[in-house]
Amino acid sequence: SHGESLAAVWEPGSEIETRVEEGEIVVRGNAAGLRSLARLLLSLAGDDVPAGRHVHLDDATALETGSVPAIVERT
């Protein structure tokens, strides 16, 4: 359904952080974190996923403390 959030599944030990440095968005992560982020992106790219489906990433849910909150959304 349009606009619903998608649940992300993070591998144990995942580390992902997002920062803005000199006007650029920087995403850093360990192997587990990058694999988890890749799975999230692939799930958003699924044929049955409607436009507007999205996931909120922040330091309360998935990202390392101090990370810039982000939304990844299917168009």
Buried (B, 14 or more C-beta within 10 A) or exposed (E): EEEEEBEBEBEEEBBBBBBEEEEEEEBEBBEBBBBBBEBBEEBBEEEEBEEEBBBBBEBEEBBBEEBBEBEBBBE
